[in-house]
Amino acid sequence: MYFRYFETARLDYFRHISLMEDMAVTNVGPVLGDTYCRYKLPVTYPDTLLVGSRITEVKEDRFTMEYKIVSHKLGKVTTTGSATIVMFDFNTNKKGLISEKLMKAIEATRNGSLD
């Protein structure tokens, strides 16, 4: 279930930086290279979980995302995770590069200036 939470957070982040719209133009999009999850505290029902994501490292063809899940009931981080997202060129079936437009959107989000 936690990987689904991470996926939802990742897709919401992609929506925020218009990654899928960029992919529609460039035909270069994200594929999941690897993912990791660390369980720190057990969560029990009923509870509300808050899931956050951010990009922590960017290279020309990939980026790393970090996730945190916070229990509303406990007021603590219960789970952390990360993922490597590799850009894939669907025209050539090879790794692709992050477009300049997407790179600017990622940087704007990392700097807190994206609306």
All heavy atoms as an XYZ file, in Angstrom:
925
protein
N       0.818     -1.191      0.000
C       0.000      0.000      0.000
C       0.870      1.267      0.000
O       0.515      2.247     -0.644
C      -0.921     -0.048      1.219
C      -2.057      0.877      1.112
S      -3.038      0.427     -0.334
C      -4.354      1.495     -0.181
N       1.990      1.225      0.706
C       2.825      2.419      0.808
C       3.411      2.830     -0.540
O       3.553      4.014     -0.826
C       3.934      2.209      1.846
C       3.381      2.226      3.246
C       2.866      1.074      3.828
C       3.324      3.407      3.978
C       2.327      1.090      5.104
C       2.797      3.433      5.251
C       2.294      2.269      5.809
O       1.756      2.300      7.065
N       3.727      1.848     -1.384
C       4.231      2.197     -2.707
C       3.139      2.866     -3.549
O       3.433      3.703     -4.392
C       4.824      0.969     -3.411
C       6.147      0.553     -2.826
C       6.237     -0.544     -1.993
C       7.295      1.285     -3.093
C       7.458     -0.913     -1.440
C       8.516      0.924     -2.548
C       8.598     -0.173     -1.719
N       1.899      2.519     -3.296
C       0.790      3.224     -3.961
C       0.701      4.669     -3.477
O       0.427      5.568     -4.260
C      -0.537      2.518     -3.706
C      -0.722      1.304     -4.544
C      -2.122      0.783     -4.387
N      -2.313     -0.349     -5.265
C      -3.415     -1.031     -5.334
N      -4.448     -0.693     -4.581
N      -3.516     -2.052     -6.147
N       0.902      4.863     -2.188
C       0.914      6.239     -1.661
C       2.031      7.036     -2.334
O       1.841      8.184     -2.731
C       1.120      6.250     -0.143
C       0.040      5.578      0.669
C       0.348      5.013      1.896
C      -1.281      5.500      0.231
C      -0.622      4.398      2.672
C      -2.255      4.886      1.003
C      -1.916      4.339      2.223
O      -2.876      3.739      2.992
N       3.210      6.416     -2.444
C       4.329      7.086     -3.104
C       3.987      7.398     -4.559
O       4.290      8.478     -5.066
C       5.591      6.225     -3.057
C       6.181      6.006     -1.687
C       7.087      4.981     -1.480
C       5.851      6.810     -0.602
C       7.660      4.766     -0.237
C       6.413      6.596      0.657
C       7.322      5.579      0.828
N       3.359      6.444     -5.239
C       2.994      6.644     -6.643
C       2.014      7.809     -6.794
O       2.163      8.640     -7.692
C       2.386      5.369     -7.223
C       1.969      5.519     -8.668
C       1.333      4.271     -9.222
O       0.684      3.514     -8.457
O       1.484      4.045    -10.433
N       1.039      7.877     -5.908
C       0.073      8.974     -5.958
C       0.774     10.313     -5.756
O       0.505     11.279     -6.474
C      -1.027      8.769     -4.899
O      -1.705      7.543     -5.184
C      -2.020      9.914     -4.901
N       1.691     10.362     -4.795
C       2.439     11.599     -4.544
C       3.314     11.952     -5.747
O       3.426     13.121     -6.129
C       3.295     11.451     -3.287
N       3.920     10.945     -6.338
C       4.782     11.158     -7.509
C       3.965     11.700     -8.679
O       4.351     12.682     -9.324
C       5.466      9.839     -7.893
C       6.444      9.943     -9.028
C       7.261      8.676     -9.210
N       6.487      7.466     -9.384
C       6.402      6.486     -8.484
N       7.046      6.558     -7.347
N       5.688      5.399     -8.729
N       2.820     11.101     -8.953
C       1.977     11.566    -10.055
C       1.438     12.967     -9.805
O       1.322     13.770    -10.741
C       0.847     10.567    -10.311
C       1.302      9.227    -10.879
C       0.125      8.265    -10.965
C       1.981      9.389    -12.222
N       1.124     13.276     -8.555
C       0.679     14.633     -8.228
C       1.806     15.633     -8.473
O       1.584     16.722     -8.995
C       0.195     14.704     -6.783
C      -0.441     16.040     -6.465
O      -1.401     16.425     -7.170
O       0.038     16.708     -5.530
N       3.022     15.255     -8.113
C       4.185     16.116     -8.372
C       4.369     16.312     -9.878
O       4.602     17.420    -10.346
C       5.441     15.492     -7.753
C       6.626     16.422     -7.721
C       6.976     17.079     -6.553
C       7.393     16.652     -8.861
C       8.068     17.931     -6.516
C       8.473     17.503     -8.832
C       8.812     18.141     -7.662
O       9.877     18.999     -7.641
N       4.238     15.216    -10.642
C       4.357     15.306    -12.099
C       3.305     16.260    -12.670
O       3.586     17.037    -13.574
C       4.202     13.934    -12.747
C       5.346     12.982    -12.512
C       5.243     11.671    -12.934
C       6.520     13.377    -11.878
C       6.281     10.778    -12.745
C       7.564     12.490    -11.674
C       7.445     11.182    -12.116
N       2.090     16.182    -12.136
C       1.032     17.095    -12.577
C       1.418     18.535    -12.261
O       1.246     19.425    -13.084
C      -0.295     16.745    -11.899
C      -1.465     17.623    -12.333
C      -2.670     17.484    -11.408
N      -2.367     17.723    -10.008
C      -2.164     18.935     -9.470
N      -2.198     20.010    -10.212
N      -1.905     19.064     -8.185
N       1.968     18.749    -11.103
C       2.341     20.096    -10.654
C       3.404     20.725    -11.558
O       3.384     21.932    -11.789
C       2.833     20.027     -9.204
C       2.998     21.348     -8.556
N       1.942     22.162     -8.212
C       4.107     22.014     -8.192
C       2.400     23.268     -7.667
N       3.721     23.202     -7.644
N       4.334     19.914    -12.070
C       5.385     20.456    -12.942
C       5.064     20.246    -14.428
O       5.917     20.486    -15.284
C       6.784     19.866    -12.608
C       6.822     18.348    -12.806
C       7.218     20.270    -11.196
C       8.217     17.735    -12.695
N       3.852     19.795    -14.724
C       3.377     19.587    -16.106
C       4.238     18.586    -16.878
O       4.432     18.727    -18.086
C       3.299     20.917    -16.855
O       2.441     21.808    -16.194
N       4.712     17.571    -16.188
C       5.586     16.586    -16.832
C       4.860     15.827    -17.937
O       5.421     15.605    -19.012
C       6.130     15.605    -15.793
C       7.222     14.664    -16.290
C       8.203     14.359    -15.181
C       6.664     13.385    -16.845
N       3.626     15.437    -17.716
C       2.914     14.654    -18.725
C       2.591     15.498    -19.958
O       2.606     14.981    -21.078
C       1.651     14.033    -18.128
C       1.952     13.123    -16.922
S       3.353     11.995    -17.114
C       2.566     10.647    -17.939
N       2.340     16.783    -19.768
C       2.133     17.673    -20.910
C       3.419     17.809    -21.718
O       3.405     17.818    -22.945
C       1.643     19.054    -20.457
C       0.227     19.069    -19.931
C       0.115     18.684    -18.459
O       1.120     18.197    -17.861
O      -0.972     18.847    -17.893
N       4.547     17.900    -21.016
C       5.848     17.961    -21.687
C       6.096     16.670    -22.457
O       6.584     16.693    -23.584
C       6.954     18.205    -20.649
C       8.295     18.503    -21.280
O       8.408     19.535    -21.963
O       9.234     17.699    -21.084
N       5.723     15.539    -21.861
C       5.906     14.247    -22.517
C       5.073     14.157    -23.800
O       5.527     13.574    -24.798
C       5.511     13.119    -21.569
C       5.715     11.739    -22.144
S       5.313     10.494    -20.909
C       4.360      9.376    -21.906
N       3.897     14.732    -23.797
C       3.041     14.702    -24.986
C       3.709     15.414    -26.162
O       3.510     15.046    -27.316
C       1.689     15.336    -24.677
N       4.540     16.415    -25.868
C       5.240     17.173    -26.908
C       6.544     16.493    -27.314
O       6.843     16.342    -28.492
C       5.514     18.623    -26.427
C       6.386     19.373    -27.410
C       4.204     19.357    -26.171
N       7.332     16.057    -26.321
C       8.672     15.534    -26.589
C       8.721     14.024    -26.796
O       9.697     13.506    -27.333
C       9.618     15.880    -25.424
O       9.156     15.203    -24.241
C       9.693     17.383    -25.185
N       7.704     13.319    -26.323
C       7.659     11.861    -26.318
C       8.783     11.269    -25.464
O       9.226     10.139    -25.687
C       7.668     11.276    -27.735
C       6.813     10.021    -27.822
O       5.853      9.861    -27.073
N       7.158      9.131    -28.724
N       9.250     12.067    -24.510
C      10.224     11.616    -23.506
C       9.515     11.709    -22.161
O       9.011     12.770    -21.794
C      11.498     12.492    -23.504
C      12.432     12.084    -22.375
C      12.197     12.413    -24.846
N       9.456     10.575    -21.465
C       8.722     10.570    -20.206
C       9.385      9.722    -19.147
O      10.410      9.077    -19.384
N       8.779      9.709    -17.971
C       9.386      9.045    -16.826
C       9.114      7.551    -16.770
O       8.033      7.084    -17.113
C       8.685      9.745    -15.649
C       7.314     10.040    -16.178
C       7.528     10.394    -17.624
N      10.135      6.808    -16.366
C       9.971      5.405    -15.990
C      10.642      5.227    -14.630
O      11.627      5.898    -14.311
C      10.560      4.416    -17.027
C       9.795      4.479    -18.329
C      12.026      4.650    -17.259
N      10.094      4.353    -13.838
C      10.606      4.118    -12.495
C      11.832      3.219    -12.575
O      11.747      2.078    -13.031
C       9.513      3.484    -11.648
C       9.750      3.335    -10.166
C       9.977      4.691     -9.508
C       8.559      2.636     -9.521
N      12.994      3.760    -12.173
C      14.237      2.992    -12.192
C      14.376      2.103    -10.979
O      14.738      0.933    -11.080
N      14.096      2.660     -9.817
C      14.090      1.879     -8.587
C      13.284      2.641     -7.542
O      13.009      3.827     -7.694
C      15.502      1.570     -8.079
C      16.290      2.814     -7.676
O      15.767      3.671     -6.942
O      17.454      2.917     -8.088
N      12.910      1.928     -6.526
C      12.160      2.555     -5.436
C      12.496      1.847     -4.133
O      12.889      0.667     -4.145
C      10.643      2.551     -5.726
O       9.964      3.326     -4.740
C      10.076      1.157     -5.792
N      12.361      2.577     -3.031
C      12.782      2.091     -1.726
C      11.797      2.603     -0.691
O      11.278      3.719     -0.810
C      14.192      2.609     -1.419
C      14.637      2.414      0.000
C      15.142      1.197      0.440
C      14.554      3.458      0.915
C      15.549      1.019      1.756
C      14.966      3.290      2.233
C      15.459      2.067      2.647
O      15.858      1.903      3.939
N      11.552      1.805      0.337
C      10.648      2.209      1.412
C      11.235      1.765      2.749
O      11.750      0.649      2.865
C       9.285      1.550      1.198
S       8.040      2.009      2.401
N      11.156      2.659      3.726
C      11.613      2.329      5.089
C      10.476      2.615      6.057
O       9.989      3.747      6.145
C      12.825      3.147      5.488
C      13.263      2.823      6.912
C      14.724      3.106      7.143
N      15.171      2.523      8.377
C      15.079      3.118      9.564
N      14.548      4.316      9.670
N      15.516      2.513     10.642
N      10.047      1.588      6.752
C       8.976      1.710      7.730
C       9.588      2.051      9.080
O      10.417      1.312      9.588
C       8.193      0.398      7.809
C       7.689     -0.053      6.463
C       8.355     -1.050      5.748
C       6.573      0.530      5.889
C       7.905     -1.464      4.508
C       6.112      0.127      4.646
C       6.786     -0.874      3.957
O       6.341     -1.266      2.732
N       9.157      3.170      9.657
C       9.730      3.629     10.922
C       8.806      3.364     12.110
O       9.269      3.033     13.182
C      10.047      5.118     10.822
C      11.071      5.431      9.724
C      11.206      6.903      9.473
C      11.920      7.590     10.548
N      13.268      7.948     10.419
N       7.505      3.571     11.898
C       6.515      3.375     12.959
C       5.275      2.704     12.383
O       4.879      3.009     11.257
C       6.085      4.722     13.558
C       7.111      5.525     14.337
C       6.562      6.909     14.663
C       7.456      4.803     15.634
N       4.629      1.841     13.170
C       3.397      1.233     12.676
C       2.250      2.247     12.667
O       2.173      3.132     13.512
C       3.126      0.103     13.672
C       3.864      0.472     14.904
C       5.025      1.331     14.477
N       1.379      2.080     11.688
C       0.191      2.920     11.566
C      -1.009      2.026     11.835
O      -1.081      0.907     11.326
C       0.091      3.527     10.155
C      -1.192      4.309      9.985
C       1.297      4.401      9.869
N      -1.941      2.525     12.643
C      -3.136      1.746     12.943
C      -4.383      2.515     12.537
O      -4.403      3.746     12.546
C      -3.214      1.413     14.448
O      -3.188      2.617     15.200
C      -2.064      0.515     14.873
N      -5.400      1.764     12.177
C      -6.683      2.335     11.784
C      -7.450      2.734     13.036
O      -7.400      2.010     14.027
C      -7.468      1.291     10.982
C      -8.792      1.792     10.512
C      -8.904      2.553      9.364
C      -9.944      1.513     11.231
C     -10.126      3.028      8.931
C     -11.171      1.982     10.811
C     -11.260      2.738      9.663
O     -12.463      3.202      9.243
N      -8.137      3.806     13.057
C      -8.242      4.837     12.022
C      -7.125      5.873     12.161
O      -6.673      6.154     13.269
C      -9.603      5.470     12.291
C      -9.778      5.356     13.770
C      -9.073      4.061     14.163
N      -6.693      6.405     11.061
C      -5.678      7.457     11.038
C      -5.762      8.152      9.690
O      -6.324      7.617      8.736
C      -4.274      6.873     11.233
C      -3.235      7.886     11.679
O      -3.518      9.098     11.638
O      -2.129      7.456     12.051
N      -5.231      9.329      9.628
C      -5.091     10.059      8.372
C      -3.613     10.201      8.111
O      -2.869     10.626      8.999
C      -5.748     11.451      8.451
O      -7.140     11.278      8.744
C      -5.578     12.223      7.164
N      -3.192      9.827      6.905
C      -1.783      9.919      6.548
C      -1.575     11.069      5.580
O      -2.339     11.242      4.634
C      -1.309      8.612      5.902
C      -1.456      7.360      6.763
C      -1.009      6.137      5.990
C      -0.679      7.495      8.059
N      -0.549     11.840      5.831
C      -0.153     12.926      4.943
C       1.093     12.466      4.207
O       2.061     12.023      4.833
C       0.133     14.192      5.748
C      -0.987     14.630      6.704
C      -0.514     15.767      7.591
C      -2.221     15.016      5.920
N       1.055     12.562      2.878
C       2.156     12.067      2.061
C       2.781     13.244      1.321
O       2.078     14.003      0.652
C       1.674     11.013      1.044
C       2.847     10.451      0.251
C       0.917      9.899      1.749
N       4.079     13.390      1.445
C       4.797     14.462      0.761
C       5.872     13.904     -0.145
O       6.395     12.813      0.089
N       6.167     14.657     -1.195
C       7.239     14.250     -2.105
C       8.011     15.476     -2.542
O       7.478     16.585     -2.567
C       6.672     13.517     -3.328
O       5.857     14.378     -4.085
N       9.270     15.238     -2.867
C      10.114     16.307     -3.398
C      11.236     15.676     -4.209
O      11.568     14.505     -4.026
C      10.676     17.189     -2.297
C      11.668     16.487     -1.402
C      12.177     17.395     -0.314
N      13.139     16.683      0.519
C      14.055     17.253      1.219
N      14.175     18.566      1.225
N      14.890     16.560      1.946
N      11.791     16.476     -5.094
C      12.952     16.029     -5.863
C      14.197     16.510     -5.136
O      14.319     17.685     -4.802
C      12.897     16.562     -7.310
C      11.742     15.877     -8.052
C      14.221     16.310     -8.032
C      11.559     16.331     -9.481
N      15.108     15.576     -4.872
C      16.299     15.902     -4.100
C      17.562     15.977     -4.944
O      18.538     16.596     -4.529
C      16.514     14.879     -2.976
O      16.598     13.571     -3.549
C      15.377     14.931     -1.966
N      17.552     15.320     -6.106
C      18.744     15.335     -6.968
C      18.285     15.269     -8.423
O      17.365     14.532     -8.753
C      19.639     14.133     -6.654
C      20.897     14.089     -7.478
C      21.770     12.876     -7.159
O      21.307     11.932     -6.506
O      22.927     12.889     -7.601
N      18.936     16.055     -9.267
C      18.593     16.071    -10.685
C      19.863     15.890    -11.505
O      20.871     16.549    -11.262
C      17.917     17.405    -11.093
C      17.550     17.390    -12.566
C      16.701     17.688    -10.231
N      19.796     14.986    -12.467
C      20.862     14.799    -13.447
C      20.240     15.023    -14.820
O      19.033     15.230    -14.930
C      21.470     13.413    -13.327
C      22.163     13.197    -11.981
C      22.850     11.874    -11.914
C      23.540     11.728    -10.556
N      24.190     10.438    -10.408
N      21.012     14.959    -15.867
C      20.481     15.293    -17.192
C      19.436     14.292    -17.689
O      18.574     14.642    -18.483
C      21.598     15.441    -18.215
C      22.362     14.179    -18.509
C      23.463     14.387    -19.540
O      23.788     15.537    -19.865
O      23.979     13.365    -20.028
N      19.488     13.054    -17.196
C      18.563     12.037    -17.683
C      17.719     11.379    -16.592
O      16.969     10.454    -16.861
C      19.322     10.948    -18.444
C      20.280     10.171    -17.549
O      20.569     10.626    -16.424
O      20.745      9.084    -17.979
N      17.838     11.864    -15.356
C      17.116     11.232    -14.237
C      17.010     12.184    -13.058
O      17.727     13.181    -12.981
C      17.801      9.948    -13.805
C      19.138     10.200    -13.115
C      19.941      8.948    -12.897
N      20.318      8.398    -14.187
C      20.285      7.103    -14.488
N      19.946      6.216    -13.595
N      20.626      6.676    -15.685
N      16.139     11.841    -12.146
C      16.060     12.585    -10.893
C      15.645     11.636     -9.779
O      15.110     10.560    -10.022
C      15.122     13.795    -10.983
C      13.732     13.506    -11.477
C      12.718     13.174    -10.593
C      13.428     13.596    -12.821
C      11.434     12.924    -11.040
C      12.152     13.358    -13.287
C      11.144     13.020    -12.388
N      15.956     12.049     -8.553
C      15.632     11.264     -7.372
C      14.532     11.974     -6.605
O      14.608     13.186     -6.379
C      16.873     11.108     -6.465
O      17.920     10.495     -7.227
C      16.568     10.267     -5.246
N      13.518     11.212     -6.228
C      12.430     11.744     -5.415
C      12.530     11.145     -4.015
O      12.961     10.002     -3.842
C      11.070     11.397     -6.015
C      10.821     12.058     -7.344
S       9.089     12.004     -7.842
C       8.446     13.364     -6.869
N      12.134     11.950     -3.048
C      12.093     11.516     -1.658
C      10.651     11.642     -1.181
O       9.961     12.598     -1.542
C      13.002     12.422     -0.829
C      13.009     12.126      0.642
C      13.887     13.125      1.380
O      15.096     12.877      1.477
O      13.353     14.160      1.836
N      10.209     10.682     -0.379
C       8.845     10.682      0.151
C       8.871     10.608      1.672
O       9.754      9.974      2.250
C       8.068      9.460     -0.349
C       8.160      9.216     -1.819
C       8.945      8.183     -2.315
C       7.457      9.996     -2.720
C       9.025      7.939     -3.675
C       7.538      9.760     -4.083
C       8.321      8.728     -4.553
O       8.406      8.490     -5.894
N       7.870     11.234      2.290
C       7.651     11.091      3.727
C       6.166     10.930      3.963
O       5.350     11.628      3.346
C       8.149     12.310      4.497
C       9.645     12.371      4.626
C      10.080     13.450      5.566
C      11.606     13.471      5.618
N      12.102     14.549      6.448
N       5.829     10.011      4.847
C       4.449      9.815      5.253
C       4.360     10.136      6.739
O       5.137      9.617      7.543
C       3.972      8.374      4.981
C       4.029      8.103      3.474
C       2.575      8.154      5.540
C       3.625      6.705      3.071
N       3.419     11.012      7.084
C       3.238     11.455      8.457
C       1.868     10.996      8.942
O       0.859     11.186      8.255
C       3.353     12.988      8.561
C       3.086     13.464      9.985
C       4.726     13.462      8.095
N       1.835     10.421     10.130
C       0.581     10.025     10.765
C      -0.011     11.244     11.468
O       0.656     11.877     12.293
C       0.846      8.925     11.798
O      -0.212      8.847     12.732
N      -1.260     11.547     11.142
C      -1.952     12.656     11.817
C      -2.141     12.317     13.289
O      -1.941     13.157     14.164
C      -3.296     12.916     11.129
C      -4.007     14.103     11.660
N      -4.830     14.067     12.756
C      -4.016     15.390     11.232
C      -5.317     15.271     12.986
N      -4.834     16.095     12.079
N      -2.505     11.070     13.570
C      -2.765     10.641     14.948
C      -1.501     10.703     15.803
O      -1.529     11.183     16.938
C      -3.339      9.222     14.952
C      -3.698      8.729     16.325
C      -4.407      7.385     16.427
C      -4.289      6.435     15.315
N      -4.915      5.118     15.590
N      -0.381     10.247     15.256
C       0.871     10.211     16.015
C       1.646     11.524     15.941
O       2.483     11.799     16.791
C       1.763      9.075     15.509
C       1.209      7.655     15.607
C       2.145      6.673     14.915
C       0.979      7.273     17.057
N       1.398     12.274     14.872
C       2.159     13.509     14.672
C       3.623     13.245     14.366
O       4.481     14.070     14.680
N       3.905     12.105     13.746
C       5.287     11.715     13.463
C       5.398     11.119     12.069
O       4.424     10.604     11.512
C       5.771     10.667     14.474
C       5.863     11.182     15.891
C       6.378     10.106     16.806
C       6.467     10.638     18.238
N       6.956      9.613     19.161
N       6.632     11.145     11.552
C       6.928     10.470     10.289
C       6.902      8.970     10.552
O       7.595      8.477     11.441
C       8.307     10.899      9.738
C       8.671     10.073      8.511
C       8.324     12.384      9.408
N       6.086      8.258      9.789
C       5.980      6.807      9.962
C       6.725      6.035      8.891
O       7.121      4.892      9.114
C       4.511      6.354      9.933
O       3.968      6.647      8.644
C       3.712      7.053     11.017
N       6.894      6.659      7.716
C       7.481      5.961      6.593
C       8.266      6.948      5.733
O       7.810      8.076      5.536
C       6.378      5.314      5.720
O       5.459      4.628      6.570
C       6.954      4.349      4.712
N       9.405      6.530      5.243
C      10.165      7.333      4.290
C      10.457      6.468      3.073
O      10.410      5.239      3.141
C      11.491      7.855      4.875
O      12.304      6.744      5.260
C      11.260      8.773      6.069
N      10.753      7.116      1.979
C      11.065      6.365      0.780
C      11.770      7.223     -0.239
O      11.913      8.436     -0.062
N      12.198      6.577     -1.298
C      12.837      7.298     -2.387
C      12.613      6.526     -3.681
O      12.229      5.355     -3.665
C      14.338      7.467     -2.133
O      14.970      6.205     -2.091
N      12.850      7.206     -4.782
C      12.733      6.580     -6.099
C      13.652      7.295     -7.067
O      13.861      8.506     -6.965
C      11.301      6.648     -6.610
N      14.196      6.533     -8.000
C      14.946      7.102     -9.113
C      14.032      7.054    -10.326
O      13.527      5.982    -10.681
C      16.231      6.307     -9.386
O      17.023      6.293     -8.201
C      17.016      6.923    -10.536
N      13.825      8.201    -10.927
C      12.985      8.322    -12.108
C      13.916      8.594    -13.288
O      14.658      9.580    -13.286
C      11.979      9.486    -11.980
C      11.252      9.447    -10.634
C      11.040      9.501    -13.172
C      10.472      8.201    -10.352
N      13.882      7.723    -14.281
C      14.738      7.844    -15.464
C      13.869      8.308    -16.623
O      12.768      7.789    -16.831
C      15.418      6.504    -15.797
C      16.296      6.625    -17.035
C      16.230      5.998    -14.609
N      14.364      9.277    -17.364
C      13.632      9.745    -18.535
C      13.881      8.778    -19.688
O      15.014      8.355    -19.922
C      14.056     11.164    -18.903
C      13.769     12.170    -17.801
S      12.071     12.174    -17.218
C      11.264     13.015    -18.573
N      12.817      8.453    -20.402
C      12.872      7.458    -21.473
C      12.306      8.068    -22.747
O      11.219      8.658    -22.731
C      12.065      6.223    -21.068
C      12.191      5.075    -22.016
C      13.308      4.261    -21.998
C      11.186      4.807    -22.936
C      13.429      3.197    -22.872
C      11.295      3.743    -23.817
C      12.419      2.936    -23.784
N      13.064      7.943    -23.825
C      12.624      8.447    -25.128
C      11.840      7.329    -25.817
O      12.407      6.326    -26.242
C      13.835      8.863    -25.969
C      13.460      9.542    -27.266
O      12.404      9.179    -27.854
O      14.201     10.428    -27.699
N      10.529      7.512    -25.918
C       9.671      6.474    -26.482
C       9.787      6.382    -28.000
O       9.301      5.414    -28.592
C       8.218      6.700    -26.042
C       8.028      6.458    -24.570
C       8.091      7.514    -23.668
C       7.820      5.180    -24.087
C       7.930      7.298    -22.303
C       7.660      4.947    -22.724
C       7.716      6.002    -21.827
N      10.447      7.352    -28.649
C      10.699      7.269    -30.088
C      11.871      6.346    -30.396
O      11.843      5.596    -31.359
C      10.995      8.656    -30.677
C       9.773      9.550    -30.676
O       8.651      9.090    -30.862
N       9.984     10.838    -30.457
N      12.921      6.426    -29.580
C      14.134      5.639    -29.826
C      14.258      4.409    -28.930
O      15.153      3.595    -29.120
C      15.385      6.519    -29.610
O      15.436      6.925    -28.232
C      15.369      7.735    -30.519
N      13.368      4.310    -27.923
C      13.427      3.228    -26.932
C      14.762      3.204    -26.188
O      15.311      2.141    -25.912
C      13.131      1.861    -27.567
C      11.675      1.722    -27.917
O      10.804      2.201    -27.196
N      11.405      1.090    -29.045
N      15.258      4.408    -25.876
C      16.493      4.570    -25.105
C      16.278      5.650    -24.053
O      15.303      6.385    -24.104
C      17.653      4.982    -26.023
C      18.006      3.930    -27.047
C      19.157      4.384    -27.909
C      19.474      3.300    -28.943
N      20.550      3.708    -29.818
N      17.259      5.759    -23.149
C      17.182      6.838    -22.168
C      17.090      8.170    -22.887
O      17.696      8.362    -23.940
C      18.410      6.849    -21.254
C      18.373      5.806    -20.185
C      19.400      6.035    -19.114
C      20.804      5.907    -19.652
N      21.810      6.040    -18.607
N      16.339      9.082    -22.279
C      16.209     10.417    -22.835
C      16.748     11.446    -21.861
O      17.202     11.112    -20.760
N      16.691     12.689    -22.265
C      17.152     13.790    -21.420
C      15.958     14.573    -20.892
O      14.915     14.642    -21.550
C      18.063     14.719    -22.221
C      19.329     14.092    -22.793
C      20.099     15.110    -23.618
C      20.204     13.512    -21.692
N      16.144     15.168    -19.737
C      15.117     16.050    -19.192
C      15.109     17.310    -20.038
O      16.161     17.924    -20.252
C      15.410     16.382    -17.708
C      15.385     15.103    -16.865
C      14.425     17.412    -17.185
C      15.814     15.296    -15.426
N      13.937     17.703    -20.527
C      13.847     18.893    -21.374
C      14.177     20.147    -20.562
O      14.055     20.168    -19.332
C      12.446     19.026    -21.972
O      11.513     19.398    -20.974
N      14.562     21.194    -21.251
C      14.877     22.461    -20.586
C      13.648     23.000    -19.851
O      13.762     23.486    -18.732
C      15.364     23.479    -21.614
C      15.838     24.776    -20.988
C      16.398     25.736    -22.023
O      16.932     25.288    -23.048
O      16.291     26.956    -21.778
N      12.497     22.890    -20.482
C      11.250     23.365    -19.858
C      10.972     22.615    -18.564
O      10.636     23.215    -17.544
C      10.096     23.190    -20.843
C       8.766     23.620    -20.307
C       7.673     23.395    -21.348
C       6.315     23.740    -20.790
N       5.244     23.406    -21.729
N      11.130     21.292    -18.601
C      10.899     20.478    -17.414
C      11.941     20.763    -16.336
O      11.609     20.848    -15.152
C      10.905     19.001    -17.793
C      10.501     18.016    -16.719
C       9.131     18.333    -16.150
C      10.542     16.601    -17.272
N      13.188     20.945    -16.746
C      14.246     21.267    -15.788
C      13.928     22.578    -15.053
O      14.092     22.670    -13.840
C      15.592     21.370    -16.505
C      16.769     21.495    -15.571
S      17.103     20.010    -14.611
C      17.994     19.042    -15.802
N      13.436     23.569    -15.797
C      13.070     24.845    -15.175
C      11.912     24.677    -14.199
O      11.905     25.276    -13.124
C      12.711     25.872    -16.249
C      13.912     26.394    -16.992
C      13.512     27.410    -18.052
C      14.738     27.905    -18.805
N      14.396     28.836    -19.872
N      10.931     23.848    -14.550
C       9.798     23.601    -13.654
C      10.248     22.892    -12.384
O       9.785     23.222    -11.288
C       8.724     22.788    -14.374
N      11.160     21.930    -12.515
C      11.692     21.232    -11.343
C      12.432     22.216    -10.447
O      12.234     22.243     -9.231
C      12.607     20.061    -11.762
C      11.786     18.950    -12.415
C      13.400     19.528    -10.564
C      12.625     17.868    -13.080
N      13.290     23.032    -11.037
C      14.050     24.010    -10.244
C      13.126     25.017     -9.571
O      13.342     25.392     -8.422
C      15.086     24.719    -11.115
C      16.279     23.852    -11.447
C      16.971     23.269    -10.215
O      17.223     24.017     -9.249
O      17.267     22.061    -10.229
N      12.093     25.463    -10.278
C      11.146     26.409     -9.691
C      10.435     25.783     -8.492
O      10.245     26.432     -7.462
C      10.127     26.872    -10.734
N      10.078     24.518     -8.604
C       9.421     23.823     -7.501
C      10.388     23.644     -6.334
O      10.016     23.853     -5.178
C       8.915     22.445     -7.972
O       7.985     22.651     -9.035
C       8.214     21.704     -6.845
N      11.608     23.294     -6.619
C      12.617     23.109     -5.559
C      12.897     24.413     -4.832
O      13.206     24.417     -3.653
C      13.908     22.536     -6.138
C      13.735     21.086     -6.587
C      14.959     20.564     -7.268
N      15.957     20.202     -6.277
C      17.197     19.881     -6.569
N      17.610     19.882     -7.815
N      18.039     19.549     -5.625
N      12.783     25.539     -5.556
C      13.013     26.847     -4.945
C      11.750     27.437     -4.343
O      11.776     28.544     -3.824
C      13.581     27.817     -5.987
C      14.953     27.379     -6.466
O      15.707     26.774     -5.728
N      15.270     27.682     -7.719
N      10.628     26.732     -4.474
C       9.375     27.197     -3.896
C       8.708     28.314     -4.665
O       7.879     29.032     -4.117
N       9.026     28.452     -5.960
C       8.466     29.574     -6.705
C       7.460     29.167     -7.768
O       7.004     30.000     -8.530
C       9.600     30.384     -7.355
O      10.350     29.564     -8.240
N       7.106     27.897     -7.858
C       6.130     27.462     -8.851
C       4.733     27.625     -8.283
O       4.456     27.221     -7.173
C       6.370     25.989     -9.230
C       5.570     25.429    -10.378
C       5.963     26.146    -11.682
C       5.809     23.954    -10.527
N       3.839     28.218     -9.048
C       2.447     28.411     -8.600
C       1.618     27.188     -8.884
O       1.796     26.467     -9.759
C       1.829     29.616     -9.293
C       2.530     30.897     -8.859
O       2.891     31.008     -7.692
O       2.691     31.778     -9.724
